[in-house]
């Protein structure tokens, strides 16, 4: 019997780690294609000094911290380079391929990224050599002219992004200068706003992606609308493919992608999220799906001894992008094939059907149990002030009950 230890590198989260731990406990051993048994345990990783020659105990790590906390980031690099630990996600591409590089790569592949310009810092970096370099090499520029060339309205947002930090919607020169003055030492993009019909957020965990209608103007608990047919089949397939393409290209296996749909055209605007939203209070109806997908992908990687990939194969995608006479739709189809190859999608689906055929029942039974309701109420009490707690408990119970009804209908073919 093979034993696997899954480490969780966490910040302030408590809801999904409890959910993940509980599902694994209820699931029990898993059988591989040769009949061998695999058992799984979890541990919340602590932060402490480490020798570069230490041998880690973890076979797979789910990282939700290293995108901003540098000490564990360097530990992740060590265990990936030296010990072959499987990581969700890789710190290598998320550190170097932040939103700016992601825009560049997807423009190179022909996606319809809105016009985007990187502007210099408003305030210089704290470096003694800056004044000399700026005086000799920095060219003066006309911020108003740059904005006029892009066209109003536009967005100013940090080149590396993160939790909507520093994002401003700008309608005129007054707002432009106010936002730029406030940016300080953040390096900013200006990006053309898209007058969209639908905002879609795609959450991807391994080979699976859930495309959800997102309403950014609403409070967080109302942003993910529970609706299943808000995109046409053709547009839905394109949105799904873009999400899979982004993740396969950068080797991201736990990520979200935001796309805008306007007059049937799909515009990807944000798709480098090292710590995508999986909170119970925001995902609500979609939370059980996310937990199942996280369990399935983690176990698939461990049981099949999937090898982590620290490199990217950009040239294979660029060859498609540069193929003469190839239409946009044909390129998307070719990119989708590469993505399915990277995620080993047929083998993943076969593994889930064979080795995790009871997972739906396990998760259903857990979600309808007092244990899940305790998780829900505990989470609300941690997140919301006392006078709002009963309202949000009722709100989330209603949405989870809707998931239970739909899940039972799906499982019984009705």
Secondary structure, DSSP 8 states (H G I E B T S, - for coil): -EEEEEEEE-SS--HHHHHHHHHHHHH--EE-TTS-EEEEEEEE-------TT---S-SEEEESSTTT-HHHHHHHHHHHHHH--EEES-HHHHHHS-HHHHHHHHHHTT-----EEEE--SS--S-TTHHHHHHHH-----HHHHHHHH-SSEEEEESS--TTTT-EEE-SHHHHHHHHHHHTT--EEEEE----SEEEEEEEETTEEEEEEE-TTS-GGGSEE--S-SS-HHHHHHHHHHHHHHHHHHT-SEEEEEEEEETTEEEEEE---TT----HHHHGGGHHHHHHHHHHHHHHHHHTT-----S--HHHHHHHHT-TT--HHHHHHHHHHHHHHHTTHHHHHHHHHHHSTTHHHHHHHHHTSHHHHHHHHHHHHHHS-HHHHHHHHHHHHHHHHHHHHHHHHHHTT-
